[in-house]
């Protein structure tokens, strides 16, 4: 089942699913958009809201796994997982929200008791950053710190992504310090990291789900993740983050409406990049780059391949993408490569 197939991410997932010859059940809360998708694709549709637990459990009882593509996940994730536990249906999503991602991984015992998998973050930055970290850390014995710099090129922004950003700004910053999540000022610290074509780009720390995923799979004790941001912008976000987050939460939908269609050639030229820099107490360093395509399309491709692998060989428990599918999982996404930039 694909829940939320008519959203920006959901449509990309559906396109990839159909290209690969699958026939999922389409589900969601909007009957008009569902009916239009069903008519266009010939797929079976189920109109069900996440708050209707009994109807949702009934819908899930006939499928082996559901891919949740409807955010914000702090709202949708707990409701869908609760129904999945009761229906014994495996759960995957493309979540990049730190709080709900951590809650999903905390459900390991419940997932195992139900005999299902809970695999959050099977798309967006989590897959690519975690897989890159899983390549770098084994090459640097005793790594004590890891810095992830994510520069994603995307064809617009979805309403759910805007609401997730708003929630993160309101909640404040996070990093992993001495093996545990720590609260800190948002957009702090900033750093100059590698950029495309040999340039240098400034990044600011962001409270992303990659922190939780990478700490789970690598056990590196100190981790920070960041996105491109000038020093002045980072200072403004630190000062006005909660107020700006509340503004986005209230008015964000207005800024997320689809604009003119982006030419296919422009989308094909987009490159999203993740750099992983790690070090140990002895001063040794390792640096690597992962490069893939446009953000939403790369996320969709990763999510579809995650579902395929789960159906081929069912996993059980609450797992990160690397724990479920291995360090090379991201390389299954077309156009993705990993390059070592500095060896210890």
Secondary structure, DSSP 8 states (H G I E B T S, - for coil): -EETTTSHHHHHHHHHHHHTT----EEES-HHHHHHHHHHH---EEE--TT-HHHHHHHHTT-SEEEE--S-HHHHHHHHHHHHHHHT-EEEE---BHHHHHHHHTTHHHHHHHT-EEE---SHHHHHHHHHHHHHGGGSTTEEEEEEEEE---SS--HHHHHHHHHHHHH-EEEEETTEEEEE-TT-SEEEEE-GGG-EEEEEE--BTHHHHHHHHH--SEEEEEEE--HHHHHHHHHHHHHHHHHHHHHGGGG-S--S---HHHHHH--EEEEEEEEETTS-EEEEEEEES-HHHHHHHHHHHHHHHHHHS---EE--HHHHH-TTGGGGSTT-EEEEEE--
